[in-house]
């Protein structure tokens, strides 16, 4: 009986202990929102005495409805709320545990509701709420973010884009290659009880804003004289789609085309005439979102622009000049000059430094077509200009000029004989002359080809005076460009001098003549008495002799004026077909004897005039006077041909003795005087 009482007391104590202990609330661990908005609730319960778990939900955390229940025999402790639409709004949940004598509610938990904002270009801003504060028991402290890009016909594929996210705000930079794409996002947070809280799936349309890497613009060149070809290395950006081509026109950059293939690394501009006008070019990359990279505007490329060829017919030179190639990378090394002749093969003829923008092709042939182009070389790259051509002129150089003669004329002007080449249609002959007596030559005159139609040219130098000294002459030939092409021989005229050695001898001397191509054979001596020029010389000397003495003893006493000239005679006919004669100036010498006076004269008789008698008078300052016996001057004359007729003031003078006086300068400028008496007879 005692043992029974003890057992009853122990049972009552145990029962009392159980009845007095509080029943525990379930612990919600995860809320998983499914794609259609359904929600799966996960929880844990440590109290196995619960009879049932009732799940309640609300969309405003005020009004609650029962979503369903799970009996305690369900070991999964989860509930699938199939009628939830948590993909469009927030849902709140709690779980009511039903015990025999009581009911216990869990805390209120909420689904993760994710919102996505696309108002900032190139960025998806993600904002969400936590399931509970603090996070459910067993939860990780970090959120994971997943994204999925919609592709028609392909199931969603989720990619982890961020983890270890502690807060509930995240800015996602849209990666390259996403262009106006629909991107969905979801948030997850793991729980150690083997579940995860998952947000709704939401998204929007997004496009990246990252500029692609620009291509490497390596060269620009001209081909076929009609097109400009551009070459580059493609952009390294993975989403590069193609290359935009720009041309600088009217002080602005104009997009002229787009190459929609990033593997294509060249472009042919067929819309310009590159041989007539030069342009700068730039390029940029366009990606799949049609975002354009920075262009190469700060370092544009421009091909070589070869100007038209200039031909100098005089120097036989083709001159090339060009606009340089700009912004070469690597640096420009040189320019190559290429040329062909008369449709022959084009070959490299020369190279110039990179800072040189011209080239002179010398010694080119006449009437020949030349074609040129210029090539820039830089590293492994080259760039060529248009080809330009020119046909050189039919230029005939003057082949000869020969000064055949320089002849002193009787009036002391000098006549030149100039043999010229009339084949050139444009040239100028300059006549050069020294002063009398020699010295340096200066230009006397110029003769243009357009006024000369025959050869030889006979030119009269009216400014020369052969009586005062010799002259030297030469001829310069200037081509059509005014460049000295030929110089003739130099010719020296003969200057003759002389003196009267005595009444019977005249001495002549002269300078040697110079300039005949064959030299001087001899000098002929000509003497003229009176007005008639002789046909034949009186004598000659050899070419080395430049003086001569003329014996005039056998010349009639009445001849008082002796005129001389010397003539140089060329050795033989020269290679130009000439054998010339060159005359000196003419000099005159006077044979003058003493003057004789009659001792008487009769005005009415045979000797009617009284004056000096001479074989010749060549003097000057002649003064003849007659005085009567009282010393009175009754006659005076300065004319050697005028004498006294015996009259004084119109009246006959009386017979008687008169005094005469004569003063003069002879041909040698010596003053002479003679005086005496004469008898006037009636």
QUIRAKA-V167032 format. One record per residue. N is the residue number from 0. RES is the residue in one letter. D_FIRST is the distance of its C-alpha to the first C-alpha in Angstrom with 2 decimals. Layout:
n->[N;N]
res->[RES;RES]
d_first->[D_FIRST;D_FIRST]
//
This chain:
n->[0;1;2;3;4;5;6;7;8;9;10;11;12;13;14;15;16;17;18;19;20;21;22;23;24;25;26;27;28;29;30;31;32;33;34;35;36;37;38;39;40;41;42;43;44;45;46;47;48;49;50;51;52;53;54;55;56;57;58;59;60;61;62;63;64;65;66;67;68;69;70;71;72;73;74;75;76;77;78;79;80;81;82;83;84;85;86;87;88;89;90;91;92;93;94;95;96;97;98;99;100;101;102;103;104;105;106;107;108;109;110;111;112;113;114;115;116;117;118;119;120;121;122;123;124;125;126;127;128;129;130;131;132;133;134;135;136;137;138;139;140;141;142;143;144;145;146;147;148;149;150;151;152;153;154;155;156;157;158;159;160;161;162;163;164;165;166;167;168;169;170;171;172;173;174;175;176;177;178;179;180;181;182;183;184;185;186;187;188;189;190;191;192;193;194;195;196;197;198;199;200;201;202;203;204;205;206;207;208;209;210;211;212;213;214;215;216;217;218;219;220;221;222;223;224;225;226;227;228;229;230;231;232;233;234;235;236;237;238;239;240;241;242;243;244;245;246;247;248;249;250;251;252;253;254;255;256;257;258;259;260;261;262;263;264;265;266;267;268;269;270;271;272;273;274;275;276;277;278;279;280;281;282;283;284;285;286;287;288;289;290;291;292;293;294;295;296;297;298;299;300;301;302;303;304;305;306;307;308;309;310;311;312;313;314;315;316;317;318;319;320;321;322;323;324;325;326;327;328;329;330;331;332;333;334;335;336;337;338;339;340;341;342;343;344;345;346;347;348;349;350;351;352;353;354;355;356;357;358;359;360;361;362;363;364;365;366;367;368;369;370;371;372;373;374;375;376;377;378;379;380;381;382;383;384;385;386;387;388;389;390;391;392;393;394;395;396;397;398;399;400;401;402;403;404;405;406;407;408;409;410;411;412;413;414;415;416;417;418;419;420;421;422;423;424;425;426;427;428;429;430;431;432;433;434;435;436;437;438;439;440;441;442;443;444;445;446;447;448;449;450;451;452;453;454;455;456;457;458;459;460;461;462;463;464;465;466;467;468;469;470;471;472;473;474;475;476;477;478;479;480;481;482;483;484;485;486;487;488;489;490;491;492;493;494;495;496;497;498;499;500;501;502;503;504;505;506;507;508;509;510;511;512;513;514;515;516;517;518;519;520;521;522;523;524;525;526;527;528;529;530;531;532;533;534;535;536;537;538;539;540;541;542;543;544;545;546;547;548;549;550;551;552;553;554;555;556;557;558;559;560;561;562;563;564;565;566;567;568;569;570;571;572;573;574;575;576;577;578;579;580;581;582;583;584;585;586;587;588;589;590;591;592;593;594;595;596;597;598;599;600;601;602;603;604;605;606;607;608;609;610;611;612;613;614;615;616;617;618;619;620;621;622;623;624;625;626;627;628;629;630;631;632;633;634;635;636;637;638;639;640;641;642;643;644;645;646;647;648;649;650;651;652;653;654;655;656;657;658;659;660;661;662;663;664;665;666;667;668;669;670;671;672;673;674;675;676;677;678;679;680;681]
res->[X;X;X;X;X;X;X;X;X;X;X;X;X;X;X;X;X;X;X;X;X;X;X;X;X;X;X;X;X;X;X;X;X;X;X;X;X;X;X;X;X;X;X;X;X;X;X;X;X;X;X;X;X;X;X;X;X;X;X;X;X;X;X;X;X;X;X;X;X;X;X;X;X;X;X;X;X;X;X;X;X;X;X;X;X;X;X;X;X;X;X;X;X;X;X;X;X;X;X;X;X;X;X;X;X;X;X;X;X;X;X;X;X;X;X;X;X;X;X;X;X;X;X;X;X;X;X;X;X;X;X;X;X;X;X;X;X;X;X;X;X;X;X;X;X;X;X;X;X;X;X;X;X;X;X;X;X;X;X;X;X;X;X;X;X;X;X;X;X;X;X;X;X;X;X;X;X;X;X;X;X;X;X;X;X;X;X;X;X;X;X;X;X;X;X;X;X;X;X;X;X;X;X;X;X;X;X;X;X;X;X;X;X;X;X;X;X;X;X;X;X;X;X;X;X;X;X;X;X;X;X;X;X;X;X;X;X;X;X;X;X;X;X;X;X;X;X;X;X;X;X;X;X;X;X;X;X;X;X;X;X;X;X;X;X;X;X;X;X;X;X;X;X;X;X;X;X;X;X;X;X;X;X;X;X;X;X;X;X;X;X;X;X;X;X;X;X;X;X;X;X;X;X;X;X;X;X;X;X;X;X;X;X;X;X;X;X;X;X;X;X;X;X;X;X;X;X;X;X;X;X;X;X;X;X;X;X;X;X;X;X;X;X;X;X;X;X;X;X;X;X;X;X;X;X;X;X;X;X;X;X;X;X;X;X;X;X;X;X;X;X;X;X;X;X;X;X;X;X;X;X;X;X;X;X;X;X;X;X;X;X;X;X;X;X;X;X;X;X;X;X;X;X;X;X;X;X;X;X;X;X;X;X;X;X;X;X;X;X;X;X;X;X;X;X;X;X;X;X;X;X;X;X;X;X;X;X;X;X;X;X;X;X;X;X;X;X;X;X;X;X;X;X;X;X;X;X;X;X;X;X;X;X;X;X;X;X;X;X;X;X;X;X;X;X;X;X;X;X;X;X;X;X;X;X;X;X;X;X;X;X;X;X;X;X;X;X;X;X;X;X;X;X;X;X;X;X;X;X;X;X;X;X;X;X;X;X;X;X;X;X;X;X;X;X;X;X;X;X;X;X;X;X;X;X;X;X;X;X;X;X;X;X;X;X;X;X;X;X;X;X;X;X;X;X;X;X;X;X;X;X;X;X;X;X;X;X;X;X;X;X;X;X;X;X;X;X;X;X;X;X;X;X;X;X;X;X;X;X;X;X;X;X;X;X;X;X;X;X;X;X;X;X;X;X;X;X;X;X;X;X;X;X;X;X;X;X;X;X;X;X;X;X;X;X;X;X;X;X;X;X;X;X;X;X;X;X;X;X;X;X;X;X;X;X;X;X;X;X;X;X;X;X;X;X;X;X;X;X;X;X;X;X;X;X;X;X;X;X;X;X;X;X;X;X;X;X;X;X;X;X;X]
d_first->[0.00;3.77;5.47;5.21;6.38;8.87;10.24;10.82;12.60;14.66;15.73;16.84;18.69;20.44;21.39;22.69;24.71;26.30;27.15;28.71;30.98;34.70;35.91;39.05;42.54;44.46;47.26;50.68;52.63;55.86;58.04;60.59;63.52;65.16;68.88;68.65;66.59;63.19;60.36;57.48;54.57;52.40;49.11;46.04;42.38;39.63;36.93;35.99;33.98;37.26;37.77;41.54;44.50;47.21;50.67;52.88;56.55;59.31;62.97;63.20;59.78;59.49;59.13;56.39;55.86;53.24;54.81;51.94;48.39;46.62;43.12;40.72;41.10;44.74;44.65;48.27;47.51;51.07;52.86;56.47;58.00;60.87;62.34;62.84;66.37;65.66;69.01;70.77;68.42;65.36;61.92;58.74;55.25;51.62;48.41;45.53;42.12;39.92;36.18;33.50;33.62;36.74;40.20;41.79;45.61;47.44;50.58;53.81;55.94;59.46;61.63;64.46;67.56;70.74;74.14;77.41;80.67;84.08;86.29;87.28;89.62;88.29;84.78;81.57;79.39;75.69;73.22;69.50;66.21;63.05;59.88;57.93;58.32;57.00;57.25;54.16;51.68;53.16;56.72;59.81;61.96;65.10;66.54;68.60;71.60;72.98;76.23;77.73;81.39;82.13;84.35;85.15;83.84;81.68;77.88;76.66;76.41;74.47;75.54;73.75;76.16;74.06;70.74;69.14;69.93;67.83;69.21;69.65;73.47;75.72;79.48;80.43;84.04;85.37;86.58;90.09;90.86;88.75;91.15;90.13;87.00;83.72;81.00;77.30;74.66;70.85;68.39;65.32;62.66;60.21;56.47;54.44;51.99;54.75;56.47;59.51;60.45;63.79;66.27;68.42;71.67;74.77;78.31;81.95;85.46;86.50;89.52;90.09;92.71;93.43;97.10;97.78;99.69;103.41;105.48;107.98;111.43;113.62;117.02;119.35;122.58;125.32;125.95;128.78;130.41;128.34;124.62;122.40;119.56;116.49;114.13;110.73;107.51;104.59;101.82;98.82;96.43;94.22;94.68;98.45;100.04;103.74;106.58;108.44;112.20;114.01;117.75;119.36;121.70;123.33;121.34;117.96;115.64;115.52;112.94;115.10;112.61;109.18;108.51;105.17;104.38;103.11;104.38;107.90;109.63;113.07;114.77;118.33;119.86;122.51;123.15;125.55;128.93;128.12;131.76;132.77;129.89;127.19;123.57;120.56;117.30;113.61;110.42;106.69;103.56;101.85;98.24;96.34;95.48;99.20;98.69;101.86;101.96;104.36;107.86;110.29;112.49;112.99;114.36;116.10;118.27;121.86;124.08;127.53;130.15;133.52;136.42;139.61;141.79;144.85;147.94;150.69;153.79;155.60;153.11;151.90;148.32;145.33;143.03;139.31;136.90;133.34;130.29;127.86;124.52;121.86;118.43;118.54;115.46;116.01;119.14;122.40;124.30;127.67;129.66;131.38;134.66;135.19;138.44;140.35;144.06;145.63;142.43;141.96;138.65;136.82;136.48;135.20;138.24;136.76;133.80;133.49;130.99;128.08;129.68;132.96;133.49;136.97;139.01;142.75;143.79;147.32;150.26;149.23;151.68;153.80;153.18;149.82;146.43;143.63;139.93;137.41;133.73;131.73;128.40;125.87;123.91;120.59;118.22;117.53;118.65;122.06;123.44;126.82;129.16;131.23;134.41;137.62;141.09;144.65;148.07;150.36;153.83;157.16;158.40;161.79;162.46;165.99;167.62;170.61;172.66;176.05;178.44;181.69;184.21;184.84;188.45;190.32;192.46;195.87;194.29;191.87;188.83;186.81;185.95;182.89;182.38;178.66;177.49;174.00;171.46;171.13;168.26;165.49;165.13;164.00;165.26;167.34;170.24;170.64;174.13;174.06;177.15;178.10;180.44;184.11;184.49;181.02;177.64;174.21;173.98;172.43;171.86;175.10;173.81;171.36;172.21;169.57;169.41;169.63;173.19;174.43;175.52;177.98;178.28;179.89;179.36;182.53;181.60;184.15;183.22;185.30;183.80;185.22;188.57;189.88;192.72;190.50;188.52;186.57;183.20;180.28;178.32;175.20;172.92;169.13;167.40;164.16;161.91;160.40;157.71;160.25;159.45;162.30;162.94;166.40;169.07;172.71;175.36;177.00;180.68;183.16;186.38;189.84;191.26;195.01;197.02;200.72;203.67;207.46;208.49;212.17;214.60;214.25;210.57;207.21;203.97;200.70;197.12;193.73;190.11;188.87;187.36;183.75;181.47;183.24;180.95;183.86;185.37;188.97;191.87;194.65;195.76;198.74;201.10;202.53;205.42;206.64;210.02;210.46;208.26;207.91;204.98;205.94;204.57;204.75;203.73;206.38;204.38;200.89;198.83;196.06;192.41;192.37;195.37;194.83;198.30;201.81;205.34;207.66;211.40;213.11;216.61;217.79;216.37;219.07;219.73;219.07;215.42;213.51;209.89;207.91;204.48;202.10;198.71;196.87;195.01;192.26;192.24;189.13;189.41;188.54;186.46;182.82;179.65;179.40;182.87;184.71;187.82;188.45;191.16;190.31;192.97;193.16;194.29;198.06;200.02;203.66;206.10;209.54;212.74;214.57;218.02;220.02;221.50;225.30;227.53;231.07;233.67;235.35;234.79;236.78;234.79;237.42;237.81;235.71;233.24;232.33;228.94;228.29;224.87;223.41;223.85;220.93;219.65;216.22;214.40;210.64;210.38;209.13;209.94;213.52;216.04;219.79;222.18;225.99;227.78;231.43;233.55;232.43;228.81;227.89;225.13;226.65;224.27;220.66;218.41;214.91;215.52;217.00;218.73;220.51;223.82;226.59;229.25;231.69;230.90;229.57;228.23;229.97;233.37;235.08;235.12;238.48;239.61;238.67;236.16;232.50;229.47;226.35;222.90;219.90;216.34;213.41;210.38;210.70;207.93;206.58;206.27;209.18;211.37;215.03;218.18;221.77;224.79;228.53;231.57;232.91;236.33;236.39;239.60;241.03]
//
